Amino acid sequence: MNKYIVIFLSIVCFFPAFGQKTGDVEVVTDSDRSISLATRIYSRPKMIDTSITSPVVDYPLLVLQEEISFEVDGIEPANIRHRPQLPQLYNGYAKIGGGSRLMGLGEVYYNSVRSRKYNWGIHAKHHSEWGQISDYAPSQYDNTSAKVFGKIEERRFSYGGAFDYQNQGLHYYGFNNPDADRDSIRQRYQSIGFNAFFDSHKKDSAMLNYRVGLEYDNFMDRKPEEDSLKLWRGRENFVGVKTTWQYNMSSNVLLSNLRADFDISYNDYRYGIGDSSLTALDTGIVSKNTVIQLRPVTSFYGLNEKLQFKVGGEFALDFHDKTRASLYPIAEARYSLFNDMFIPYAGIEGGLKQQRFELLANENEFIGSNNQLKNESRYEFYFGIKGTLSSRISFNANVAFANLRNHALFVNDTIYSSGNQFRVEYDTVSMTTISASISYQHNEKLKVDVIGKFNSYEAKNNPYAWNKPQLELITRGSYNIADKLIAKVDFSLETGRRARVFDPTIEGVEMEDGIHFKKLGVLADANLGVEFRYTKRLSIFANFNNVAAQSYQRWFGYPVNAFQFMAGLTFRF
């Protein structure tokens, strides 16, 4: 800035001089303009290095000595109480009891204890009653069963099997005659069989695991007194090969979780001699039936595993009177809401059921021996919702529509018997079922289940589905008090059952579509059981059956005992 000011003043001062056109300019001043002489310095510059040292201060060491003492406090010895992680197991369990109407009960169970490799055991049970229902034919029965089983567990596979024997005796007491000959109405079923399996369980999820099983069962009813008629009874031999193939991967691909069941079942049922007759109405039956079934099913997930799908089907070959091939769909979808609190679901499923004489006798033990066997075909569509309302309450409600072809219905037989035996009528039945259930469980202290069903039937060749209930209600519960006193209760209710009859003079008989029938009334059965555990090894029990003393008919003409009581002991050894 000073430089610009000097230039500006110089221009201002000398500008008039340049502005004159002629003449010289003389400047007169009193200032001293002399220049003083210069003086040279001959000495060279040099650096002066000055070091300033700090004084070292030396402090003498101070010797301080403190007296130290140690005092050790005593430690009380610890009390150690040893508690095993697992409760003690006993090899044996036995139960023995007796009750009203000359009932007897005996049961024994003996098996191996904890073992990583071996599991084996035996189980035998006997239950009988030698009393008689008032005004009816002799109704004594007995049931004895025995089973031996074993299993060997290896690191990558396991194998085992079982032998079982069943002996059931009963009487066809479904008519009013207390003095009837007991031997003339007796029946006895005997079954002996075995099963074996080989199961692989490889740890790698990408490996194929499988299970191969073999089953055999021989079932027959009572042999006639005369040797010439020894073949005129029901005899059945069943052989089955059942396999399961499982392939799982962690990836969520359609075929990453694939399971396939491949089964071959052969059943040979004989009554009498084929192509021959014992009487004009009683002809021999020879039924050989082979069923081959393949059921592949795969499942996959979506929406962070909240949505689950199951897709598959069943292909069945039925080699009976004719060779039939059938294809049944299998599909289901379910969605998880609020962390499995509510799970709506819907699906469709079908399949072929191989009919056997043993299965019919297990459902209705008063069946006759000369019945044809037809396999049942089933299609069912269902939808509903299930879930948990809390950590203790769970529920399930659904609606199902089913179509059953060759469904077995039991009708009192008046051709080969006097009406105290049952024969099978096969019909196509459409069934709609609305069901709901709720369960409550508080640890092992309190458990309550309530199950309700409403069934609607429409048979093709009959006005009703004989002996099938319209309304079903099941309630059961148990209460455990300090693991000492255990009380159990269950209640069953069935209404809407109807039975076909052939005598229109029976009281209460109705008719529809030219067929006579009779309503079977309400089936109400309440049972109560109490067990007192005197020690861990000994307990006392008492059972009260049909406490309401309802003499309802489970099958037409067959009332049950009005009231039953049984008490006994159980112990471990």
LOVEX-716707 format. One record per residue: residue in three letters; z, x, y of N, C-alpha, C in turn. Coordinates in steps of 0.05 Angstrom, whole numbers, plus 5000, padded with zeros to 4 digits. Each point is the difference from the previous one (the first is absolute). Example, Ala and Ser with C-alpha at 12.3 -4.5 7.8 and 13.67 -1.06 7.14 Angstrom:
! residues 2
Ala515652644886500049825024500050185024
Ser498649935021500150165024501449855022
***
This chain:
! residues 573
Met500050174976500049835024500050175025
Asn501550235000500150195023497350115005
Lys498550054978497350125004498249815015
Tyr500249744994498349805014500849975029
Ile502650035005500949975028499050235017
Val500150254989499050245015497149985006
Ile498549914980497149975004499449795022
Phe501549784999499649805020500650095028
Leu502350155004500750115027498050205009
Ser498950164981498150205008497549875010
Ile499149794987497649865009500549885027
Val502449895004500649875026500050215023
Cys501150234994500350215021497450135007
Phe498450054980497550155005497749825004
Phe500349744998497749835004498950005028
Pro501750025021498950015028498550255004
Ala500950234987498550255005497249984989
Phe499749874978497349974989498549805016
Gly501449845014498749795016498750115025
Gln500950255010498750115024497350124993
Lys498349985018497350094995499650285009
Thr501250115023499650275010502750125008
Gly500150275002502350145011501850114978
Asp501850205008501950114982502749885003
Val501750044980502749895000501950234998
Glu502050005017502050215000502749874996
Val501450114980502649894993502150205010
Val501949905016502250165012502649904988
Thr501750194988502549934988502050225003
Asp502649944998502150205003501150094973
Ser498949914978501150064973499350294992
Asp501950124983499650274989498649984973
Arg497650115000498349974976499850264985
Ser501950205002499950254986500949974972
Ile499050174982500649994971501750244994
Ser502349964985501950224994498950164976
Leu500950264998499150184979501149914973
Ala498550054978500949934973501650224988
Thr502049944983501750204987499749964969
Arg499450224986499550004971502650064984
Ile500449854978502350044983499150164976
Tyr501350244997499150194979501549964973
Ser502249864999501649974975498749794981
Arg500150064973499049824980502149794992
Pro499249764994502049804991500950064971
Lys502549964994501150044973502049784993
Met500449964974501749784990502850114995
Ile502049865010502850084997501249824979
Asp500850124977501249854977503050045001
Thr501449785005502950025001501249844978
Ser501650114982501349874978502949945007
Ile500749754997502749915006501449944973
Thr502050154994501449964974502449825004
Ser500649844979502349825000502350134986
Pro502349975010502350124987500749864974
Val500850154980500849894973503049955000
Val500649754994502849925000500950004971
Asp502150144994501150024973502649864998
Tyr500149794982502449844997501450094974
Pro502550045000501450074975500349764981
Leu500050054973500349794980502949905000
Leu500349734998502749894999500649924971
Val502150094988500849944973501949765000
Leu499049774989501649764998500449934971
Gln502449964991500749954972501549744998
Glu498749794985501349744996500949984971
Glu502349884996501049964973498749754988
Ile498850024976498549784987501549934975
Ser500349734996501349904975498249784988
Phe500049984973498549804986501949814985
Glu499449745003501549794986498049824985
Val500249994973498249854983501449734993
Asp498649785008501149734994499249934971
Gly501749864987499449924972498049774999
Ile498349994980498049794996500749844975
Glu500349745004500749834977497749994980
Pro500549994975497949994980498549735001
Ala497350014997498349765001500249854974
Asn499949735002499849834977497149934994
Ile499050064977497349954992499949784980
Arg498549795006499749774981497150004991
His499650034975497350014989499049724993
Arg497849935011498749754995497250054990
Pro499349904976497350054990497949855017
Gln497750115004497949885016498949754987
Leu499949994974498949774986502249884983
Pro500049744997502149874983499650074971
Gln502249984986499850064971498549794985
Leu498350094982498449824984501150014971
Tyr499749764987500949984972497549944983
Asn500150104976497849964982499749714992
Gly502249864995499949744988501049785018
Tyr499049764995500949755013500049784979
Ala502149844999500149794981501149745013
Lys499149784990500849745011500349814976
Ile502249865000500649814979501349755012
Gly499249764990501149765011499549764981
Gly501449785007499749764985500649765019
Gly499249764991500449785018499849734986
Ser499749805016499949734990497549964983
Arg500149784984497849934982499350234981
Leu502150154993499850224980497950205008
Met500150095025498250205010501150284994
Gly498250194995500750274996498250195015
Leu501150225010498450195015500950284993
Gly498150184994500650284995497750175010
Glu500750215014498050185011501050295001
Val498350194993500850285000497650165011
Tyr500750195017498050175012501050294999
Tyr498450174989500850284998497650185008
Asn500450185019497850165009501050275009
Ser498150185006500650265009501149995029
Val501550205008501050025027498050165016
Arg500850115023498150135019498750244986
Ser497450015002498550224989497350015015
Arg499250245007497550035014497549964982
Lys500550034974497750004982500049774980
Tyr502349924990500149804979501449755009
Asn498949774991501249745004499449834975
Trp502149924987499849844976502349814998
Gly499649794983502249814997499349784980
Ile501949834994499749774983501449765013
His498949774995501149755011499749784980
Ala502249874994500149784981501649775012
Lys499149754994501349765012499749774980
His502149844999500049764984501449775016
His498749774999501049765014499449764982
Ser502049844995499649774982501849775008
Glu499349764990501649765004499849834975
Trp502349924989500049854975501149725004
Gly500249915025500849725005497749814998
Gln500449765009497949794997500249825024
Ile497649915010499849815022500449724988
Ser501749855014500749734990497549834998
Asp499849854977497949804995497350124994
Tyr499850264999497450134994500250164974
Ala497650074991499850164975501450275004
Pro500650154979501350265002498550185019
Ser501550125019498850165022500950295000
Gln501050104978501050284999497750205006
Tyr500750225011498150215005501350275000
Asp498450214996501050285001497750175010
Asn500850215013498050195012501150284997
Thr498650174986500850284996497750185007
Ser500650225014497950195008501250284998
Ala498250194996500850294998497750165011
Lys500750225013498050175012500950295000
Val498250184993500550295001497850135017
Phe500850165020498150115019500650295005
Gly498050155010500450285007497850095019
Lys500750215015498150115020500650305004
Ile497950165001500250295006498550065026
Glu501450125018499050065027499450295003
Glu497450075004499250285006499350025029
Arg499350245008499550055029497549855009
Arg497949994984497549885009499249754984
Phe501649934980499449774985502549904985
Ser499949764990502149884984498849824979
Tyr501549964979499149834978502449884986
Gly499549784986502249864987499049754986
Gly501949844992499349754986502549844993
Ala499549784986502249824992499249834976
Phe502049934984499749814978501949775006
Asp499049754995501649775006499749794978
Tyr502149854996500149794979501349755012
Gln498849774995501049745011500149804977
Asn502349864998500449794979501349765014
Gln498549785000501049765013499949764981
Gly502249874996500149764983500849765016
Leu498849774994500449755015499449764982
His500549765011499449764986498549815019
Tyr498149844988498649805015501749755001
Tyr502050005018501949785001499349785019
Gly497549985008499249805021499749724990
Phe501949894985500049724992502849924993
Asn500649745001502749894996500549964970
Asn501350204988500849984972502050224994
Pro502649975004501950214995500150094971
Asp499149834982500250064971497450114989
Ala498250085017497450114991500550254984
Asp498250054980500150244984499550255018
Arg501850185000499850235018497750184992
Asp499650044974498050184991497249905006
Ser499749745001497349885004499050045029
Ile501750055018499250035028500650285011
Arg500550194983500750265010497450175005
Gln500350185018497850195007501250275006
Arg498450204994500950285005497650175008
Tyr500350135023498050185010501050294997
Gln498250174991500650284996497850175013
Ser500850205014498150185013500950294997
Ile498250174992500550294998497650155013
Gly500750205015497950145014500950275011
Phe498150145011500650265012498150045023
Asn500750195017498250095022500550295005
Ala497950145009500150285006498350055025
Phe500750215015498650065024499950305005
Phe498150095015499850275011499349975029
Asp501750135017499849965029499850275014
Ser498050055016499750255015501049945028
His501450205012500949985028499850275013
Lys497550075006499550255014500949985029
Lys501050225010501250005027497949985022
Asp497750134995498050005021498849725003
Ser500049905024499049735005497049974996
Ala498650235001497149994996499250014971
Met501950004982499450014972500049714988
Leu498749974978499849744986502349974981
Asn501749805004502149944981499349754983
Tyr501049994976499349794982502349934982
Arg499849764988501949914981498549864977
Val500650084976498749894976502149884982
Gly499849744994502049874984498849854976
Leu501549994978499249864976502149804993
Glu499249754993501949794993499149874974
Tyr502149924984499449854976502349804996
Asp499349764992502049794996499149824977
Asn501849954982499649814978501949775003
Phe498949765003501649765005499449794979
Met502049874989499649794981502349805000
Asp499449764991502249804998500949984971
Arg501549784994501449984975498149974976
Lys500650144979498449994976500749754984
Pro498049844990500749764984501450074975
Glu501549804989501650054976498250054976
Glu497849874998498250034977498250255004
Asp499850164980498450245002497049945003
Ser499249774989497149935003499349935029
Leu502049945017499549935028500850235019
Lys500550244990501050215016498250085023
Leu497449944997498150075022499849785021
Trp501249774994499849785019502350015020
Arg499950205016501850045022498650175022
Gly501250015023498750165021500650304997
Arg497850165000500250294997498250125021
Glu501050205013498650125023500450305000
Asn497850155004500050295003498650075026
Phe501450145017499050075027499950305002
Val497850115010499750295005498850025028
Gly501350175017499050045027500050295008
Val497950085014499850275012499949955030
Lys502050105014500149955029500150275014
Thr498250045019499950255015500049945030
Thr501150195015500049995029499250275011
Trp498149995019499050255012500549985030
Gln501350215011500950005028499050255014
Tyr498849965023499050235016500749945029
Asn501850175011500949975028499550255016
Met499149965025499750215019501349925026
Ser500750205016501349945026498149895020
Ser497450064998498149905019499649704997
Asn499549875022499749715000497149924997
Val499050044976497249944994500049774980
Leu497849854999499949764983500750074971
Leu498950214989500550074972502050224997
Ser501750055020502050214998502549914984
Asn500549734998502249904985498949804980
Leu499250104977498649844980501749984975
Arg500249764990501449954975498249824983
Ala499950064974498449844981501649974975
Asp500149754991501349934974497849924980
Phe500050144978498049944979501549934974
Asp499849754992501649904977498149884979
Ile500850044975498749884977502149864983
Ser499749744996502049844985498649854978
Tyr501250034976499049864976502249834988
Asn499449754995502049814989498749864976
Asp501450014978499149864975502149794993
Tyr499449755003501849784994498949844976
Arg501849944981499249864976502149794994
Tyr499049764993501749794989498649894975
Gly501250044977498849924975497750184993
Ile497949884988497750144991497649885014
Gly498350185010497649915015498249834982
Asp498749805013498149834987501249854976
Ser502649935002501449854980502049815013
Ser500949804985501849805010502349964981
Leu502449975012502449944985500149704995
Thr499449855020499849714998497549915015
Ala499649755003497649905014500150075029
Leu502450045011500350065029500750295005
Asp501250134980501050275004498050204989
Thr498550125018497950194992500950285008
Gly498850204987500750285006498750095026
Ile501350195012499150115026499950314997
Val497850115007499750295002498850065027
Ser501450145017499250065027500250305005
Lys497750135003499950285007498950035029
Asn501550135016499350015029500450285010
Thr497950105013500150265013499449975030
Val501650125017499749995029499950285011
Ile497950065015499850265014500149955030
Gln501750135014500449965028500050265016
Leu498650005022499950225018500749905028
Arg502250125012500949915026500250235019
Pro497850075014500250215021501049885026
Val501950135013501149915026500450245018
Thr499149985025500550215020501349885024
Ser501650165014501449915024499650215022
Phe500049915025499850175023501349875024
Tyr500450155021501749925023498450025026
Gly501049875020498850015027502149945021
Leu499450055025501849955023502750134996
Asn499950264995502550164996501649894976
Glu498549934979501149914974501549745002
Lys499649855022501149735002498449804984
Leu497450044999498249824986499350124973
Gln500449864979499550104973498149814985
Phe498050124987498049854985500250094970
Lys499549814983499750054971497549854991
Val498250154988497449884991499550094971
Gly499249824984499350074973498949764985
Gly500350014974499049784983500750054971
Glu499449804984500450024971497549914986
Phe499150174982497749934983501149974972
Ala499649764988501249944974497949914981
Leu500250104975498349924978501749864979
Asp499349764993501649844981498349954975
Phe500850144978498649974975501749814982
His499349745001501449804985497949844984
Asp500149745003497949844988497350085011
Lys499950045026497650105013500850255017
Thr498050155007500550235017499549925029
Arg502150035016499949925028500750245017
Ala498550035022500550205020500949875026
Ser502150085012501149885024500650215021
Leu499749935025500650185022501949865019
Tyr502350125006502149885016500550185025
Pro500349885023500550165025502950075003
Ile500550225013502750095007499850105029
Ala501449875018500050095028502549915014
Glu501150175017502449935015500050155026
Ala501049875021500350125026502849935011
Arg501450205011502649945012500350175025
Tyr501649905019500450135025503050015007
Ser500950235009502850045006500549965029
Leu501949825006500849945028502950085004
Phe500450135023502750085008501550164978
Asn498650214991501150194981500949854974
Asp498249854988500449864975501949775002
Met500649915024501749765002498649754991
Phe497449985007498349784990497450124989
Ile499249914977497650104987498449764991
Pro498149915015498149794991498050124979
Tyr499349844981498250104979498349784989
Ala497750064988498249814988498450154979
Gly499349864979498550134979498849804980
Ile498450114982498849854978500150184975
Glu500749874978500250164975499449824976
Gly498850124980499349864976500350184976
Gly499749884976500350164976499849834975
Leu499850144978499949874974502550064984
Lys501349794990502450034984499449944971
Gln500550194982499649964972502349844988
Gln499349774988502049834989500950094972
Arg502649984995501150084974502049804991
Phe500349984974501949814988502850085007
Glu500650255002502750095008500749925028
Leu498150025019500549925027500549705002
Leu498649844985500449715000502849934989
Ala500850144978502649954988502250095018
Asn499650215016502150085018500449805023
Glu497849865008500249805021501249744990
Asn499249924976501049764988500550054970
Glu502550054993500650084972499749774980
Phe499549765010499749774981497049944995
Ile498350195004497249974996499350014970
Gly497949864992499150024973498350254995
Ser499450054974498650254993497049975001
Asn498949764997497149974998498849925027
Asn499950205018498849955026497850205006
Gln497849905011497950185008500850175024
Leu498950235002500650185022497550045018
Lys500449945026497950035020501050175023
Asn498450195009500750185021499949855027
Glu501950065018500249865025498750175022
Ser498349865016498750135023501349895026
Arg500650195019501649925023498750115026
Tyr499749835020499350085027502149895019
Glu500950175019502149925018499550115028
Phe500349835020500050085028502749955012
Tyr501150185016502649975011500250125028
Phe501949915016500650125026502949935006
Gly501250175017502849965007501050215019
Ile502650015002501350195018502750084987
Lys500750255001502550094990501150215019
Gly502550084996501250205018503050004997
Thr501250125021502950035000501049905028
Leu502049824999501249915025502250195009
Ser501150154982502150205007500150204977
Ser501950185001500350194978501049874974
Arg500949755002501149864977498449764991
Ile498249905017498649754994497150054998
Ser498749914979497150024996499049724992
Phe497449965004498949734995497150034991
Asn498949794989497249984992499249714998
Ala497849935013498949734999497050024996
Asn499049844982497150014995499049744989
Val497349975001498549784989497950114981
Ala499849894976498150104980498449774989
Phe497350044996498249824988498950134975
Ala500449894977499250124975498349814983
Asn498050114986498449854981500350134973
Leu501149854980500650104974498249864979
Arg498350164987498349894979501250074973
Asn500149804982501350034974503050055003
His501349855018502850035004501449844978
Ala502150124988501449874978502049805009
Leu499849754991501949795005501249914973
Phe502649955000501349934975500449694998
Val499249904977500149714994501449964973
Asn501749804998501349944974497949934980
Asp500250134977498049964978500949784982
Thr498249814995500549774982498050014976
Ile498450204998498150024978501150164977
Tyr501050245006501150184979503049984998
Ser501349865018502949964999500749725010
Ser502549944999501049745009500649995030
Gly498850195015500550005029502050215009
Asn501350134980502050205008498850295002
Gln497450024997498650265006498049955022
Phe499150225012498149995022497450134993
Arg497949895010497350124998499050075028
Val498050165001498950105025497549855008
Glu499949905024497549885012499150195022
Tyr497550084999499050185020498449835020
Asp500550055026498849855021499550185024
Thr498249915017499550145025501849885022
Val501750165011502049905019499750145027
Ser499949845021500150105027502849975011
Met501150225010502949995007500350115029
Thr501549855016500850095026503050045001
Thr500950235009502850075001500850095028
Ile502149875010501250085025502850114993
Ser500550255006502550124992501350155023
Ala502650034999501550155020502550114987
Ser500850245008502450124989501450165022
Ile502650024998501650165019502250144984
Ser500550255007502050164986501950125020
Tyr502550014992502150135016501550194982
Gln500450255009501550204985501750175019
His502550014994501950165015501150224981
Asn498650235001500650224981500049894972
Glu502050074984500349904973502149784998
Lys500949905024502249815000499049724997
Leu498049925015499049725000497050004999
Lys498949844981497149964997499549714996
Val498149895016499249724998497049985002
Asp498849844982497249954999499549704999
Val498249905016499249725000496949984998
Ile499049874980497149984995499349714997
Gly498049915015499149734999496949984996
Lys499149824983497149964995499449714999
Phe497649935011498949744997497250024988
Asn499649884977497550034985498549734999
Ser497450025003498349774998497850074979
Tyr499749834980498150054978497949794999
Glu497650084992497849824995498550104976
Ala500449854977498850084975497349854997
Lys498250134986497349894997499949784980
Asn501450034977499949804978502649854996
Asn502050045017502549874997500949905028
Pro501549785001500949915027502250195012
Tyr501450144982502150185010499950264984
Ala501250215011500550244985502649984986
Trp499949954974502449924984502150215001
Asn502549915004502450165000500150205023
Lys498349995020500050185022501649885023
Pro501950145012501649895022498549985026
Gln500749805016498849985027501750145020
Leu502649984999501850135018501950194984
Glu500250245010501850204987501850125021
Leu502550034993502050125018501850184983
Ile500250255008501750194986501850145020
Thr502649994995502050135016501750174983
Arg500450255007501750184984501450195019
Gly502450084992501650185017502150144984
Ser501050225011502250154987501850115022
Tyr502650024994502050095019501850204985
Asn500350245012501550214988502550065018
Ile502349964988502550045015501350264990
Ala499850215017501250264995499250124973
Asp497649934991499050104974501949934977
Lys501549795004501949924979499349724989
Leu499549825019499449724992497249945010
Ile498249924981497249945006499549714992
Ala499049845019499349724995497049965004
Lys498849854981497149955002499649704997
Val498049905014499449724999497049975003
Asp498849814985497249945003499649704995
Phe498049895014499449724999497049964999
Ser499149834981497249944997499549705002
Leu497949935015499349715003497049974997
Glu499249814983497249944996499649704999
Thr498049905015499449715000496949974997
Gly499349754994497149944999498750064973
Arg501550064979498850064974499349744985
Arg497750014986499149774985499150104972
Ala500549844980499250064973498249784989
Arg497950094986498249804987501449894975
Val499849744995501249874977497849834987
Phe500449944974498149844986501249734990
Asp502449955007501449754992500549845025
Pro498549795005500449855025502549845001
Thr501449984977502549844999502450165010
Ile499750255005502350165009500849915028
Glu502649985005501049915026499150195022
Gly499049885022499250155023497250124999
Val498449924980497350104998498149875021
Glu498350165012498049915019497350084990
Met497949895013497350064991498350055024
Glu498250194998498050075021497550114987
Asp497849895007497450084989500049964970
Gly501449804990500049954971501850184984
Ile501650175013501850194986502949935007
His501649984979502949935004501550265006
Phe502049975018501750235006502749905008
Lys501950195001502849935007501150225018
Lys501349925021501350195018502450124987
Leu500350265003502250144986502650015017
Gly499949905025502450005016500550275013
Val502450025011500750245015501350204981
Leu499150255002501350224986501850155019
Ala502649974996502050135018501950164982
Asp500150265005501650174983501550205018
Ala502749994998501750195016501650164981
Asn500150265004501450194982501950175017
Leu502350074989502050175014500950214981
Gly500250255010501050224984502050165016
Val502150094986502150165012500650244982
Glu500350235013500750254985502250145014
Phe502150074985502350165010500050274987
Arg499750215016499950274990502850124999
Tyr501249984977502750094996500250305005
Thr498250164989499850285005497050065003
Lys499350255004497250075002498649974974
Arg501549994978498849984974500349734986
Leu501849845010500649744987499949785020
Ser498749784993499949775018500149744983
Ile500649785014500249744987498149815015
Phe498549844986498149825013500349724989
Ala499049815016500049724993497649875013
Asn498449854984497649865010500249704996
Phe499449855020500049714999497149915006
Asn498749894979497249915003499849705002
Asn498149915017499649715004502749875008
Val501250105021502649905008500049715009
Ala497649905008499849725008499649824976
Ala499950114976499849854975497649815000
Gln497750105010497649845001498450034973
Ser499749784986498550014974497049955005
Tyr498850185016497249975006498250104977
Gln497549925000498150084980498250225010
Arg500250234987498250225008497149944991
Trp499849894976497449904990500649714991
Phe497949834999500449724993501149984972
Gly502449874997501349974974502050224994
Tyr500350205018501850224994502050035023
Pro502249864998502250035020501550264995
Val501250105021501650244998503049934997
Asn501650194994502949964998501149935027
Ala501849815001501149905025501750225014
Phe501650144985501750215012500550214979
Gln500150255010500450234982502050195013
Phe501750124984501950195010500150244981
Met500050245012500250254984501750205014
Ala501650154985501750215011500050234981
Gly500650245010500050244983500850255015
Leu499450234987500750265010497650175002
Thr500050195018498050215002501550275002
Phe499050214987501350265002497950224996
Arg500750235012498250234998501450214981
Phe498350154987501150204982498150244999
***
